[in-house]
Amino acid sequence: MSESVISKAEKLVISSMKANDASHDASHALRVRDLALSLAKEEGLSSSLDSMEIVELAALLHDIGDYKYVRDPSEEMITERFLEAENVEESKRQRILSIIKGMGFKEELAGNQSAEFSPEFGVVQDADRLDAIGAVGIARCFTFGGSRSRVLHDPNIHPRLDLSKGQYMNKAEQTTINHFHEKLLKLKDLMKTKAGRRRAEKRHKFVEEFLTEFYEEWDGRS
């Protein structure tokens, strides 16, 4: 796989995600790519060129065709068509697509994630989840909520703590703050790699501290 494939993938990400709000734009994909490569090195994958290429392409392309932003069903095939057009070998292409299709939080809720997973899957999924917590994760959460005209917080609307895949995908009547409890606070314990768990500790703590301050300010106690 040549370096030009990575360059073309970056351009595809930028063109395909330019209409998305800033919570799931090209910058998100580029951050996840950088995080995934960093985690991969910590996990000892850098000795394998194939592994690093799979990690980089899966991380870059993981949100193209995201169900939250699909405007036309054909968009779900963009990544697959791209890999085929670039003559990425079949085995590598299937590993990349398998990572992308299985890494979503909704798939874990549905029980679709196997207890057995590849190291490449682990670092890409962990990188995506790390970008959902910490300071950037908080900013992304409120950006997405604002794009869907959600209220910040309503004490009378309680978070749904035991979600099914269907319930998770149905965001009706939910608040932005409830998303922290329904998903973001759970991510630290769902990390697949040691490197991911180490980084998640700091980001998770930051989210907890933010929520404490948020509730104090909301209630006029701070």
N, C-alpha and C positions, 0 to 999 in steps of 0.2 A: 504494500500500500504506500503510495507516494505522499509526500508532504502536501502536494497540491490537493489531494482529497480532503485533508483537514481544512485547508484554505477555502475550498469550495463549500464545505459543510458550514463554515462560519458565515459565508455569504448567504447560504440558504437559510440559516437561522435568522439572520438579520432581515431578510426579505419576507420570510414566512411569519415572523412574529411582530412585525412593525405595527400592526393594527391592534395588538394586545395592550391592555393597560400595563403600567409599570411593575405590577406584581409578578407578571409572567411574560416579560419582554425578553429581548435578546440578551440584555445585561444579566438577567437571571441565568440563562443558559451558559453564558461565558463564565459567570462566577462558579456555577456548579462544575463546569469543566476544570477550572483551576483547582477547586477544592478536591475533586475526584482524583486528579493527578497527584496532588499532594498527599492525600490519604493512601493512594496506591503505592507511593514511594515508602511511606511509613510501614505499610503492610508487606513490603518486600516484593512487590510486583514489578519493579523497574528493571529487573534482570531479564524480563521477557518483553521483547518488542511487540509481539502479538497482543499480549495482555494490555499494554499501555495504549495501543491503538484502539483496541476494543473499548477500553474505559473512556478514552477521549471522544470517540465518535458517539458512543451511547450517551455520554453526558451532554454533549453538544446538541444532539438531536432529540433528547428525551421528551421535550414538551411540544414538538411540532405535531399538530393534530390533536392536542389536548381537548377532551370533550367539552370543557368549559368555554372554549373559544371557536370551535369548529363552525364554520359558516356554510360549508358544503361538504357532503360525505366524502368526496374525492380527496379532501385534505388529509384524511386519515392514512392515505397511501403515499403521501409525499416522501416520507423517509425511506420506505421500501423501494420506491421507484428510483430514488436518488442513489441508494447503495447498488442497485442493479446497474444503473447507467454508468456508475464509476467502476464497474467490474470488480467490486469487492468480492473476494472469493466466498463461495456458498457457505462454508462452515463458519467463517468469521461474520458473515452477514446475519446468519441465523442466531449467533450468540449475541450480537448487538440488538437485534429485534426482540429477542427473548428478555433481555435486561429491560428494555424500554416498556414492553407490554406488562411485565410483572412487578414493576417497582412502585406503583402508586399506592397511596394509603388506603384507597377504596378496595384494592385487591387484597390487602392484608385483612381488612374487615370482613371480606367475603370468604376468607380462608383459602385463597387461591395461591398463596405463597408457600412453597415447599420448605420443609425444615432443612432440606439440603439446598444450598445456593453456592454459586461460584464466587471466588474472591472478587472478580470483576463486578458482579452484581452488587456485592456488599458495599464496595467503595462508591459506586455510582449512586445507589440508593441513599447511603449515609450522607453523601455530599448534598443531594437534593434536600434531604431533611434538615441538615445543618443550616441551609439557606432559609429555612422556614422558621428558625428560632434565633435568639439573640437580637441585637439591634436591627439588623437588616430584616429579620423575620417579622419583627413588630411593625416596621415600616411597610413591609409587603402586605401584611394582614389588613392594616387600615386602608391601604391603597385599594386592595381588592374589594373590601367592604364598601368603600366609597363609590367604586365603579358600579356596584350593584344597588346603590342607594339604601344600604342597610343602616339602621340606627346604631349608634356606638354601643349603647347599653340600655337594657330595660330590666330592672330587678324582678319584674313579674314574668319574664320569659326565662325559663331555666334551661341550662345546657342539657343536652341529651348525652348521658354518660355511657350508655351501652348501645352503640349505634350499629345498625346493619349497613351494608353497602348501599342499599336503596335509600335509607334514611339520610345517609351522609351526602348522597348526590342530590337529595331534595333539600335545598337550603331555605325553603319558605319559612317565614316567621322567625328566622334566627337573627341574632345580633352579632356584631363583630367581636365583642368581648367573649361571647359564648364559644366562638371558634377556638379560642385559647384552651378552653377546657375540653372541648370535643376532640381536638387534634393536637395542638402545638405542645401542650404539657405532657402528652403521651410519648412524644418522639424520642426523648432521651433514652427511655427504656426499650425502644425498638431498634436501636442502632445495632448493626450487624458486625462491625469491626471494632477492634480495640482502639484504633486511632480515632474512629468516629465517636466512640463513647467518651474518650478523653476530651475531645473538643466540645462535645455536647454538654458536659458538666457546666462549663462556664456560661455558655449561651442559655442553658435552661435556668440557671440561677438568675441571670439578668432578666429573663421573662418573669420569673416569680417576683422579683423585686419591683418590676414595673407594675405588675398587677396589684401588689400591695399598695403602692402609691396611688394607682388609679382609683381603687375603691375608696381610699381615704379622701382623696380630692372630690370624688363623686358625691360622697356623703357629707362634704363640708368639714371633715375632721382634720384636714391638713392644709 
